[in-house]
Amino acid sequence: MVPKQDFPTKAKATKDAGATAAKSKAGKEESPAKEKAASAKTTTKPPPERNFLGESLGMARHLNVDCFLVICENSTRLEELNHRSIKKKVIVATASEKIAALCEEHGIRSEIIPGYAFDRYEKIKVALGSCVSSGQLQDGMQVLCVAGQANSTKMDTSLLTRIGDHSEEQAALGVLHSGSEFPPQVLETVLNIALTVGYEGFEGSPVGTIFVVGDSTATMEKSKQLTLNPFQGYSEDEKNILDPRVRDAIKNFCILDGAFIIREDGVVLAAGRYLRAPEDIELDLPLGLGTRNAAALAVTKVSKAIAFVISKTTGAVRIYKDGILAVELKQTRRRS
């Protein structure tokens, strides 16, 4: 007898053949897909932000700017600046002493700026102000500035500007910086707030107030609190006028009676302070100016502070320094 053998049925054979064919077809389809993915992986271009600094450097060369200002928070960016033909025009603005030291090693100019978490445009304004004050930038220079988002190493913003337009604001800043040891970015920020408050008021209604900057110990001793201090209890980082959120809060607190006391580094110590002038002090106050201006004039005569007064009537900003009216900026128009 022939041993019995198990042969697959016709149905089973057909099923197995179909499965084999399907597997083979899938393998053929999968292979090109894998190759395509591998190819894409090897040819993927870097994200646009990685090339932003290089593109900006090319723009600086094309425009033939006088200075290329980089707000830098990452030392790896220095390698991209080190071997460039435009290197002599580069200034790196940074809050890091380490990065500044590396710049010196590479022969790149640097400028130390405050390390607060500014947004990109505030970083640029602070860096420009600091460079102007230190003499690295002068009137008439064309500058291409590059920066990124706060707390980020990515560069994504460029701004082309020219230093000094000989406006009244620039003239006022020149007076303020002359003989003053205060950080320029603090004085410029206070001036901008004062001009904004003079123009906008509070919710459409005109307001007047005083900002006293510098010599804060003497100023606090010569004043008293009229109302609750809205800045009491906050950390110094949370109440520095270089922070846009603090500037917005100041604009709201301008409706309070009394003056703002601001330390040299921009920390707002108090709002709602009554400035007490000595009774025997002689004030050379221009005619037509009231008690607010008298108080500001007096405090600058008995201290090294600078006082900014916003007129509720006209929106004008008057700046007192060394016991005299140093600058008066009149509003050409006010928000109605």
Secondary structure, 3 states (H helix, E strand, C coil): CCCCCCCCCHHHHHHHHHHHHHHHHHHHHHHHHHHHHHHHHHHCCCCHHHHHHHHHHHHHHHHCCCEEEEECCCCCHHHHHHCCCCHHHEEEEECCHHHHHHHHHHCCEEEECCCCCCCHHHHHHHHHHHHHHHCCCCCCCEEEEEEECCCCCCEEEEEEEECCCCCHHHHHHHHHHCCCCCCHHHHHHHHHHHHHHHHHCECCECCCEEEEECCHHHHHHCEEECCCCCCCCCCHHHHECCCHHHHHHHHHHCCCCCEEEECCCCEEEEEEEEECCCCCCCCCCCCCCCHHHHHHHHHHHCCCCEEEEECCCCCCEEEEECCEEEEEECCCCCCC
